[in-house]
Amino acid sequence: MTTVTQHLWFEKGMREALSTYVGLIPGSAIEWITPIPGDTPSGPAGSVQIAGFHLGDQRYMAIEAGPLDSFNHSFSILVSCDDQAQIDHLWEKLGEGGSYEPCGWLRDRWGLSWQISAKRLGGLMMGPDPETAKRVTQAMLKMSKIDIAGLERAAAG
């Protein structure tokens, strides 16, 4: 069976980042962290470390190996939340020291992009009524942090 795992490259701060992520996303854990024993193009023995972890049901690996390419919007982690309290909590904690962006996007302090959304958003946008979907989409496009009550008001017209 083929295994697919997302891989993240951190310039620095990988351990702190992973601890933050697994502490915020239920059902998550760091499985292992190990230094690379020999010299690498990124540094001397022990200066490069790799890790395996999972966030919810998604598997990841990470490496801390100095600068290469910065994280950008072409890769983000989408978290679909059950309720506003979960959105609010993740928004505050992941955005701390980073930056907030439109439509539920934020960058954490390590530069990784996240989409903090509501499970309800998909149902409202993909429902049978195109006018409802249009109103909900327009409301979402005006939001920074996703507001479920605001989406419901838009859906109701």
TARA-V50470 format. One record per pair of residues at least 6 apart in sequence whose ideal C-beta (glycine too) atoms are under 7 Angstrom apart, sorted by the first residue. I is the first residue (numbers start at 0). J is the second residue. Records with the same first field share a line. If there is no record, write none. Layout:
I: J / J
//
This chain:
4: 58 / 59 / 60
5: 57 / 59
6: 60
7: 59 / 61 / 111
8: 62 / 64 / 67
9: 16 / 61 / 62 / 63 / 109
10: 65 / 66
11: 63
12: 109
13: 48 / 50 / 61 / 63
14: 32
16: 109
17: 29 / 50 / 52 / 61
20: 27 / 54
21: 27 / 28 / 29 / 52 / 54
23: 89 / 92 / 93
24: 54 / 55 / 78
25: 55
26: 55
27: 53 / 54 / 55
28: 52 / 53
29: 50 / 52
30: 51 / 52 / 53
31: 50 / 51
32: 48 / 50
33: 48 / 49
34: 45 / 47 / 48
35: 47 / 48 / 49
36: 44
37: 44
38: 44
39: 47 / 64
41: 47 / 64 / 65
42: 65
47: 62 / 63 / 64
48: 63
49: 60 / 61 / 62
50: 60 / 61
51: 60
52: 59 / 61
53: 59
54: 76
69: 110
70: 110 / 111 / 112
72: 112
74: 112
75: 112 / 113 / 114
76: 111 / 113
77: 114 / 116
78: 89 / 113 / 115 / 116
79: 116 / 117 / 118
80: 86 / 89 / 115 / 116 / 117 / 118
81: 118
83: 147
86: 115 / 117 / 144 / 145
89: 115
90: 105 / 115 / 144
93: 105 / 107 / 113
94: 105 / 107
95: 108
96: 108
97: 105 / 106 / 107 / 108
98: 105 / 106
99: 105 / 143
100: 106
101: 143
102: 139 / 140 / 142
103: 114 / 115 / 116 / 142 / 144 / 145
104: 112 / 113 / 114
105: 113 / 115
106: 112
107: 113
115: 145
116: 145
117: 145 / 147 / 150
119: 147 / 150
120: 139 / 145 / 150
123: 131 / 135 / 150 / 154
124: 132 / 135 / 136
125: 132
126: 132
131: 154
134: 153 / 154 / 156
135: 150 / 153 / 154
138: 149 / 150 / 153
139: 145 / 150
142: 149
//
